[in-house]
Amino acid sequence: QVQLVESGGGLVQAGGSLRLSCAASGRTFSSYDMGWFRQAPGKEREFVVAIRWSGGRTYYADSVKGRFTISRDNAKNTVTLQMNSLKPEDTAVYYCAAGRWGGSSWYKEYEYNYWGQGTQVTVSS
């Protein structure tokens, strides 16, 4: 069992930065692949970024590539999402998720077994 708690959301102007954190409980955190998803008002939840259990591989949605960076610290049971050059279209609730992917399924929601409650990110123009 893994419990996830996101923090770091807030209101920022376009072009600004935010850092989201996901704190995980459970001794098996280091064995889980982690991801961030987001859901904007009136839209489906979408994949943002993912990182392998070892931290050795990362995967980004095209919309955030070059602006967002994911990292993890298995000793501290945390995953961090650094978001730079934020745009109004990045406004959404951001969710941290844990799972064990098979193959190239890092972007698929059903591959993630555990989800946080989400943190709101609002980017003003």
N, C-alpha and C positions, 0 to 999 in steps of 0.2 A: 504494500500500500504506500502510495506517495501522495502527500498533500502539498499543494502549490499555492503560494501567496504572492501576488504581483504588487509592486509599488513603483512610484516614480512618475506616474502620470500627472498631467496638469495642463495648463493653458500656456501657450507660447506663440509668439509671432512667427509668421512665415520667415524662413531663413534661419530660425533658431534651432536649438538642440535640446534634447531631453535624453535622460538615461533611465531606462526601465530595468527593474530588478525582479527576479523571480526566486523566492526562497523556498526550498524544498525540504520536507521532512522525510525521514526514512533512511535506513542504512544502505539501501540499494540504489540511491540516486545515481551514483557513478556508472551504473549499468544501463541507464536509460538514455535514449536519444531524446533531445529536447527541441521544441519548436515554439515559435510565436505566430499567432494568427491574429487577425483583426476583423472587426465587423463595424461598418459604417451604418448610420441610420438608413433603414429601408433597403439595405443590401445584404447579400449572403456573406457569411464569414469566409474570409480568404486567407490563404497561406501568405506569410511574410518572410520567414527565415527559419532555418533549422540547423542543428549542430549534432554531430555524432557523439556517442557516449564518451569517446576518448578526447573529443575536441579537435580531432584531426581533420575532419571534413565539415564544411559549411555549405549551405545552399540558400540562395536568395531569390526572391521574386524579382522579376525584371524591374518592377516599379520602384524598388528600393535599393537596387544594386548600386554600389558606389556611395550611398548615403548612410546606410545602416550597417552596423557591425554587431555580430553576436559573439559572445564568449562565455566560457563557463569555468567555474572553479569547483572541482569535485571535492576538494578538501573542505570547502565552505558550503557545499550544497547550494550553489547559486548559479544562476544564468543571468547574464546582463545583455541588454539590447541598447546599444548606443545609437541614437538617431540624430543625424545632422542634416542641415539644409532642409528642414521640414517644410512641407507644403500643405496648403489647406486640405488637399485631397488625402492627406495622411490622417485626418481626423477620424477617430474610431475608438471603439473599446478594444484594447489589446489583451489577448489571452496567452498565457503560458501553458504549454502542454508537454506531457511526458509519454513516451511510448517506445516500442522496439520495432523499428521498420524492417520490412523485408525489401531487398532490392532497391528500387528507386522510388519508394513510396513516401518520401519525406513530406510531400505536400498534401497528402491525403489525410483528412481529419480522422477517418476511422482507424488509422494506424496509431492513434494516440489514445491511451487508456485513461489518463488523468489530466484534469483541466483545473486551472485556477478560476477565480471569480471575475477576473478582468480588471483593468484599470483604464480610465478614460484619458485619452489624449485629444486635445483640441488645439488646432492650429488656426490662428486668425490671419486674415489677409491684410 
